[in-house]
Amino acid sequence: MNNSVLILDFGSQYTQLIARRVRELNIYCEIHPYNHLPENIGDFSAVILSGSPFSVRNEEAPHPDLSQIRGKKPLLGVCYGAQYLAHFSGGEVAPSNIREYGRANLSFIKNDEVFFKDIPQDSQMWMSHSDTIKQLPNGGVRLASTKDVENAAYRIEGETTYAIQFHPEVYHSTHGKQLLANFLIEIAGIQPSWTPDNFVEMTIKNLKEQVGNEQVVLGLSGGVDSTVAAVLLNKAIGNQLHCIFVNNGLLRKNEFENVLKQYEGMGLNVKGVDASERFLQALKEVSDPEEKRKIIGRVFVEVFDDESHKVENAKWLGQGTIYPDVIESISVKGPSATIKSHHNVGGLPDFMKLKVVEPLRMLFKDEVRRVGKSLGIDDELLGRHPFPGPGLAIRILGDITAEKVAMLQEVDAIFINGLKQHGLYDKVWQAGAILLPVNSVGVMGDERTYEKCVALRAVESTDGMTADWVHLPYDFLQKISNEIINKVKGVNRVVYDISSKPPATIEWE
């Protein structure tokens, strides 16, 4: 835990971004709820207090116990964190005359401050608060101002405590990463040693100790996370790892056969199980999206449990859980209430009686890909778009039939192959097609048709938390539309989804 940073989460929408920026500096960090401090707090080298949707003047505002941190460790308060340090240490926080939100430029920086090393005076920063610090806390020294915010940054004499009323973690703060580097490396003295190679070396060593001579079963999905987790485990324990790749009948066209070959070529011990009929039968006449997810999850567990019992002395379940899953599944009273539960986090049925091993649970998605590259995994596999666990079931709106699955597989294949052929696949974070539960009138030759409509979806993102629709070229969309309508029987209309997340989600169900 040496050279690591503790981020206390007060419910800010930007908390994960703080962690991502710190990791980009090759410094390990962990996010913990403000009211659930880790027991090993002494092992962290610095602490960052996040922003919050609350006002420090509110009676229900987060009020952490900082007695183990304040004055004992380098401490950085961001936005709410800065106001908290001021409000409870002799300063004054009051409502701002104007809501301070959006871009702002520094108009004053105190000379010879390491905190602002290599940051120009007119540097752009991102503000997001309705309160402002009117008076600095006891021992406070003003370090920076903007036109509207006098106390944009300060430090406290006699401590390595710094505070800022802007958000260095967002891209709009042009020198935000430099500011974090100044605090963590120059002031806190942390060595930037968190690299993919170091992670691989440390994780393989830990996995050997954790698993010992026992057997591990792992469900492969064809995606990046489960693949990287499998390769890490394989390097640690070899043939003690038993991978199971289940075909739920809702995969992309030919994906079961193609991915199985790819895995076997990687030297993994993989068994393919075709349970298509079992899944489709269980989904018969079911239209509700949540019900579909529950049925698919239940049947997968049943199939996986059947197969895992065939592995003698299996004691562990390997999973590709990643850090956003863990963060989102932590329930915190107040600001960080559970966003959603994840099947990868705490979702193991009691009857399976397996211990869980999750080698990627502290990594973000982009870090998983970098670790995969360090492990020598093929770029094509690492660059694969995310694909939902329930597969095409949540891209077929309404009930599921084998005919609808086959239709959507053809549409999806034309779209994805087209993206690859036109050099657009790697510019898109996730793409797919949705079969809509509506028919529309069309004309083919001299005949009137009344057939299905499909929607194409392509988004750009870094982690799926937010996403923008991709401006695919019109001539490409025209070509793909024509090809789908001409080649896929039963489809006579194609539309393109131009919704961003939020307010829409990436998937339609």
C-alpha positions in Angstrom: 0.0 0.0 0.0 3.0 2.4 0.0 2.8 5.1 -2.6 -1.0 4.9 -2.7 -3.8 7.4 -2.3 -7.1 7.3 -0.5 -10.0 9.1 -2.1 -12.9 9.8 0.3 -16.2 9.9 -1.7 -18.8 12.4 -0.7 -21.1 11.5 -3.5 -19.7 13.6 -6.3 -20.4 12.6 -9.9 -16.7 13.3 -10.6 -15.2 11.0 -7.9 -14.3 8.2 -10.3 -12.7 10.8 -12.6 -10.4 11.8 -9.7 -9.3 8.1 -9.4 -8.8 7.8 -13.1 -6.5 10.9 -13.2 -4.5 9.7 -10.3 -4.1 6.3 -12.0 -3.0 8.0 -15.2 -0.1 9.4 -13.1 0.9 5.8 -12.5 -0.1 6.1 -8.8 -2.4 3.6 -7.2 -5.5 4.8 -5.5 -8.7 3.5 -3.9 -12.1 5.1 -3.4 -13.9 4.6 -0.1 -17.1 6.2 1.2 -16.5 9.1 3.6 -18.4 7.2 6.4 -16.6 3.9 5.9 -12.9 4.7 6.3 -10.6 1.7 5.6 -9.0 0.0 8.6 -5.5 0.3 7.1 -5.7 4.1 6.7 -2.2 4.4 8.0 -0.9 2.6 4.9 -2.0 5.4 2.5 0.5 8.1 1.6 -2.0 10.9 0.8 -5.8 11.6 1.0 -8.1 13.4 -1.4 -11.6 14.6 -0.3 -14.0 14.6 -3.2 -16.8 17.0 -4.2 -20.4 16.5 -3.2 -23.9 17.5 -4.2 -24.4 18.6 -0.6 -23.7 22.1 0.9 -21.5 22.1 4.0 -24.1 24.4 5.6 -26.8 21.7 5.4 -27.4 19.7 8.6 -27.4 16.4 6.6 -24.1 17.2 4.9 -21.3 14.5 5.1 -19.2 15.1 8.2 -16.3 12.7 8.3 -13.9 12.0 11.1 -10.5 13.3 9.8 -8.6 12.9 13.1 -6.4 10.2 11.6 -5.7 12.3 8.5 -5.6 16.0 9.2 -2.1 17.2 9.9 -0.7 13.7 9.7 -0.9 13.0 6.0 -0.8 15.2 2.8 -4.5 16.2 2.3 -6.2 17.7 -0.7 -9.8 19.0 -0.5 -11.6 19.3 -3.8 -14.7 21.6 -4.0 -16.9 20.3 -1.2 -13.7 19.0 0.5 -12.2 22.5 0.3 -15.4 24.1 1.7 -15.6 21.4 4.5 -12.0 22.2 5.6 -12.8 25.9 5.7 -16.2 25.7 7.3 -15.2 23.5 10.3 -11.8 25.2 10.9 -12.7 28.8 11.5 -13.5 29.9 8.0 -16.8 31.0 6.4 -18.7 29.3 3.6 -21.7 31.2 2.2 -24.1 31.0 -0.7 -22.5 32.5 -3.8 -24.2 35.5 -5.5 -23.9 33.6 -8.8 -23.8 29.9 -9.3 -20.2 29.2 -10.1 -20.4 26.6 -12.8 -18.4 25.9 -15.9 -15.1 27.2 -17.2 -13.1 29.9 -15.3 -9.5 31.1 -15.7 -7.1 31.7 -12.8 -6.4 35.4 -12.5 -3.9 35.2 -9.5 -1.4 32.5 -8.5 0.8 33.1 -5.4 4.5 33.1 -6.4 6.9 30.2 -5.6 4.2 27.7 -4.6 5.1 24.1 -5.5 1.3 23.3 -5.7 1.1 25.5 -8.9 4.4 24.5 -10.4 4.3 24.7 -14.3 0.7 26.0 -14.3 0.3 29.4 -16.0 -1.7 32.2 -14.4 -4.5 32.2 -17.0 -5.0 28.4 -16.8 -8.6 27.2 -17.3 -10.3 25.4 -14.5 -13.8 23.9 -14.1 -16.1 25.2 -11.4 -19.2 23.4 -10.1 -20.6 24.8 -6.9 -23.3 27.1 -5.5 -21.5 27.9 -2.2 -18.2 29.8 -2.0 -15.5 30.3 0.7 -15.8 33.8 2.0 -13.2 33.5 4.7 -10.2 31.1 4.8 -9.9 28.7 7.8 -7.4 29.4 10.6 -3.9 29.3 9.2 -5.2 29.5 5.6 -3.0 31.1 2.9 -4.7 32.0 -0.4 -2.9 30.5 -3.3 -5.1 31.3 -6.3 -8.1 33.3 -7.5 -10.4 33.6 -10.5 -12.3 36.7 -11.5 -15.4 35.6 -9.5 -13.8 33.3 -6.8 -11.3 35.0 -4.5 -10.3 31.9 -2.6 -10.1 29.4 -5.5 -7.2 27.6 -3.8 -5.5 27.7 -0.4 -3.2 25.8 1.9 -3.0 25.7 5.7 0.1 26.7 7.5 1.8 24.0 9.6 0.2 21.2 7.6 0.5 19.6 4.2 -3.2 20.5 3.7 -4.3 22.0 0.3 -7.7 22.9 -1.0 -9.3 24.0 -4.3 -12.8 25.1 -5.2 -12.5 23.8 -8.8 -12.3 20.3 -10.3 -8.8 19.3 -11.6 -10.1 15.9 -12.6 -12.3 17.0 -15.5 -10.9 17.5 -19.0 -12.0 21.2 -19.0 -9.4 21.9 -16.4 -6.5 22.2 -18.8 -3.7 21.9 -16.1 -5.7 19.7 -13.7 -3.5 16.7 -14.1 -0.4 18.8 -13.5 -1.9 20.1 -10.3 -2.6 16.6 -9.1 0.9 15.6 -10.0 2.3 18.6 -8.1 0.4 17.6 -5.0 0.9 13.8 -5.1 4.5 13.6 -6.4 6.1 16.9 -5.5 4.4 17.6 -2.1 3.3 14.1 -0.9 6.5 12.5 -2.3 4.7 9.5 -3.9 6.6 7.5 -6.4 4.7 6.9 -9.7 5.2 3.1 -9.8 1.7 1.8 -10.6 2.3 0.3 -14.1 0.7 -2.6 -15.9 3.9 -4.7 -15.7 4.1 -4.2 -11.9 0.4 -5.0 -11.6 0.8 -8.3 -13.5 3.8 -9.3 -11.4 2.2 -8.5 -8.1 -1.2 -10.1 -9.1 0.3 -13.4 -10.3 2.2 -13.6 -7.0 -0.9 -12.9 -5.0 -3.0 -15.3 -7.0 -0.6 -18.2 -6.4 -0.8 -17.5 -2.6 -4.6 -17.1 -2.6 -5.5 -20.2 -4.6 -2.7 -22.5 -3.7 -3.2 -26.0 -5.2 -7.0 -25.7 -5.5 -9.1 -25.7 -8.7 -10.7 -22.6 -10.2 -13.7 -22.4 -12.6 -14.2 -19.2 -14.6 -17.0 -18.3 -17.0 -15.6 -16.7 -20.2 -17.8 -14.4 -22.2 -15.6 -13.5 -25.1 -15.2 -10.0 -23.7 -12.0 -8.1 -22.5 -12.5 -8.4 -18.8 -13.1 -12.2 -18.5 -10.3 -12.8 -21.0 -7.7 -10.8 -19.1 -8.8 -12.3 -15.8 -8.4 -15.8 -17.4 -4.9 -15.1 -18.8 -3.8 -13.7 -15.4 -5.1 -16.8 -13.6 -3.6 -19.1 -16.2 -0.2 -17.6 -15.8 -0.5 -18.0 -12.0 -2.0 -21.5 -11.7 -1.9 -23.1 -15.2 -4.2 -26.1 -15.6 -5.8 -25.6 -12.2 -7.9 -23.1 -14.1 -11.0 -24.5 -15.9 -12.7 -22.0 -18.3 -16.3 -22.5 -19.3 -17.7 -20.6 -22.3 -21.5 -20.9 -22.5 -23.4 -20.2 -25.7 -26.8 -18.7 -24.5 -28.0 -18.5 -28.1 -27.9 -14.7 -27.8 -24.4 -14.1 -29.0 -23.3 -12.4 -32.2 -23.3 -14.4 -35.5 -20.7 -17.3 -35.3 -19.3 -15.8 -32.1 -19.4 -19.0 -30.1 -17.3 -21.0 -32.6 -14.9 -18.1 -33.5 -14.2 -17.1 -29.9 -13.8 -20.7 -28.8 -11.1 -21.2 -31.4 -9.4 -17.9 -30.3 -9.3 -19.0 -26.7 -7.9 -22.4 -27.5 -5.2 -20.7 -29.6 -4.2 -18.8 -26.4 -3.5 -22.0 -24.5 -6.4 -21.6 -22.1 -8.1 -24.7 -20.8 -11.6 -24.0 -22.2 -14.8 -26.0 -22.5 -17.6 -24.8 -24.8 -21.2 -25.5 -23.7 -24.0 -24.9 -26.2 -27.1 -24.2 -24.1 -28.9 -22.1 -26.8 -32.2 -24.2 -26.6 -32.3 -24.1 -22.8 -32.1 -20.3 -22.8 -34.5 -19.7 -25.6 -37.1 -22.0 -24.1 -36.8 -20.2 -20.7 -37.3 -16.8 -22.5 -40.4 -17.9 -24.5 -43.1 -15.2 -24.5 -41.2 -13.0 -22.0 -41.1 -9.3 -23.0 -40.2 -7.4 -19.8 -36.5 -6.3 -19.9 -35.8 -7.0 -16.2 -37.5 -10.4 -16.4 -35.3 -11.3 -19.4 -32.2 -10.4 -17.4 -33.3 -12.4 -14.4 -34.1 -15.5 -16.5 -30.8 -15.3 -18.4 -28.9 -14.8 -15.1 -30.7 -17.8 -13.5 -30.2 -20.1 -16.4 -26.6 -19.2 -16.8 -26.0 -20.0 -13.1 -27.8 -23.3 -13.6 -25.7 -24.3 -16.7 -22.5 -23.0 -15.1 -23.2 -24.9 -11.9 -23.9 -28.1 -13.8 -20.5 -27.8 -15.6 -18.5 -26.7 -12.5 -19.6 -29.9 -10.7 -17.8 -31.8 -13.4 -14.5 -30.2 -12.3 -13.2 -32.3 -9.4 -12.3 -30.4 -6.3 -13.4 -26.9 -7.7 -13.1 -24.5 -4.8 -12.9 -21.1 -6.5 -15.0 -19.1 -8.9 -13.0 -16.7 -11.1 -14.7 -13.5 -12.2 -13.8 -10.5 -14.4 -15.2 -7.9 -11.9 -13.7 -4.5 -12.5 -13.5 -1.4 -10.3 -16.5 0.6 -11.5 -18.6 -2.5 -10.7 -17.2 -2.5 -7.1 -17.7 1.2 -6.6 -21.2 1.3 -7.9 -22.2 -1.6 -5.7 -21.1 0.0 -2.5 -24.1 1.3 -0.5 -23.4 4.4 1.4 -25.9 6.2 3.5 -26.7 9.5 1.7 -24.6 10.6 -1.2 -23.3 7.4 -2.7 -26.4 5.2 -2.5 -26.2 2.1 -4.6 -26.5 3.0 -8.3 -27.1 -0.5 -9.4 -26.3 -4.0 -8.4 -23.9 -6.0 -10.5 -24.0 -9.8 -11.2 -20.3 -9.8 -10.8 -20.3 -8.3 -7.3 -21.7 -10.4 -4.4 -24.1 -12.2 -6.8 -22.9 -15.8 -6.2 -25.8 -18.1 -5.2 -25.3 -19.8 -1.9 -25.7 -23.3 -3.4 -22.6 -23.0 -5.5 -20.4 -23.0 -2.3 -17.4 -21.5 -4.1 -14.9 -18.9 -3.0 -14.6 -15.9 -5.3 -11.3 -14.7 -6.9 -11.4 -11.4 -8.8 -8.0 -10.4 -10.2 -9.2 -7.2 -11.9 -11.5 -5.8 -9.2 -9.3 -2.7 -8.6 -8.8 -1.8 -12.3 -10.7 0.6 -14.6 -11.6 -0.6 -18.1 -8.8 1.2 -19.8 -6.4 -0.2 -17.3 -7.7 -3.7 -18.0 -6.8 -3.2 -21.7 -3.3 -2.0 -20.8 -2.8 -5.0 -18.5 -4.0 -7.3 -21.3 -1.4 -5.7 -23.7 1.3 -6.3 -21.1 0.2 -10.0 -21.0 0.6 -10.2 -24.8 -3.1 -10.6 -25.5 -4.0 -9.9 -29.2 -4.9 -6.3 -29.9 -8.0 -7.4 -31.8 -9.4 -9.2 -28.7 -8.4 -6.3 -26.4 -10.1 -3.8 -28.8 -13.4 -5.7 -28.8 -16.5 -3.5 -28.1 -18.3 -4.2 -24.8 -21.2 -6.6 -25.3 -24.0 -6.9 -22.7 -24.2 -10.0 -20.5 -27.8 -10.8 -21.6 -26.6 -10.5 -25.2 -29.1 -9.8 -28.0 -32.0 -10.5 -25.6 -31.9 -6.8 -24.6 -31.5 -5.7 -28.1 -34.7 -7.4 -29.2 -37.5 -5.3 -27.8 -40.4 -7.5 -26.9 -40.4 -11.3 -26.8 -37.5 -13.5 -28.0 -37.7 -16.1 -30.7 -35.1 -18.0 -32.6 -36.2 -16.3 -35.8 -35.8 -12.8 -34.3 -32.3 -13.7 -32.9 -31.2 -15.0 -36.4 -32.6 -11.8 -38.0 -30.7 -9.5 -35.6 -27.5 -11.5 -35.8 -27.5 -10.9 -39.6 -28.2 -7.2 -39.2 -25.5 -6.9 -36.4 -22.9 -8.7 -38.5 -23.4 -6.4 -41.5 -23.1 -3.3 -39.2 -20.0 -4.5 -37.3 -18.2 -5.9 -40.3 -19.0 -2.6 -42.1 -17.4 -0.6 -39.3 -14.3 -2.8 -39.5 -14.1 -2.6 -43.3 -14.4 1.2 -43.4 -11.8 1.7 -40.6 -14.4 3.0 -38.1 -14.6 0.1 -35.6 -11.7 1.4 -33.4 -13.2 4.9 -33.4 -16.3 3.6 -31.7 -16.5 2.4 -28.1 -19.6 0.3 -28.5 -21.9 -0.5 -31.5 -24.8 -2.7 -32.2 -28.2 -3.1 -33.7 -31.7 -3.1 -32.0 -34.7 -5.0 -33.4 -37.8 -2.8 -32.7 -41.2 -4.2 -31.9 -42.8 -2.3 -34.8 -43.6 -3.0 -38.4 -43.6 -0.3 -41.1 -44.8 -0.1 -44.6 -42.3 -0.4 -47.4 -42.0 -1.1 -51.1 -39.8 -3.8 -52.6 -40.0 -4.1 -56.4 -43.7 -3.7 -57.1 -44.9 -5.1 -53.8 -46.0 -3.5 -50.6 -44.2 -4.8 -47.6 -45.0 -4.6 -43.9 -41.8 -5.6 -42.1 -39.5 -4.9 -39.2 -37.5 -1.8 -38.3 -34.0 -1.9 -36.9 -32.1 0.8 -35.1 -28.3 1.1 -35.3 -26.4 2.5 -32.3 -22.8 3.6 -32.0 -21.3 5.5 -29.1 -18.0 6.9 -27.9 -17.0 6.7 -24.3 -14.1 5.8 -22.0 -15.9 3.7 -19.4 -19.6 3.6 -20.2 -20.5 6.0 -17.4 -21.3 8.6 -20.0 -21.4 8.3 -23.8 -22.0 10.4 -26.9 -23.4 9.1 -30.1 -20.9 8.9 -32.9 -21.2 11.0 -36.0 -20.8 8.2 -38.5 -20.5 9.4 -42.2 -23.8 9.6 -44.0 -22.5 7.6 -47.0 -21.5 4.8 -44.7 -24.9 4.8 -43.0 -26.5 4.8 -46.4 -24.4 1.8 -47.6 -25.1 -0.2 -44.4 -28.8 0.6 -44.5 -29.1 -0.6 -48.2 -27.1 -3.7 -47.4 -29.3 -4.6 -44.4 -32.6 -4.1 -46.3 -31.4 -6.0 -49.3 -29.8 -8.9 -47.5 -31.9 -9.5 -44.3 -35.3 -10.9 -45.0 -38.0 -9.3 -42.8 -36.3 -5.9 -42.4 -37.5 -2.9 -44.6 -36.4 0.1 -42.5 -33.2 1.2 -40.8 -32.9 4.2 -38.3 -29.8 5.6 -36.5 -30.0 6.4 -32.7 -28.6 9.9 -32.0 -29.2 9.8 -28.2 -26.4 10.4 -25.7 -26.0 9.1 -22.1 -27.4 10.7 -20.1 -30.3 11.0 -20.5 -30.5 7.8 -22.6 -28.7 4.6 -21.8 -26.3 2.8 -24.2 -28.6 -0.2 -24.4 -32.3 0.2 -25.1 -33.3 -2.3 -22.4 
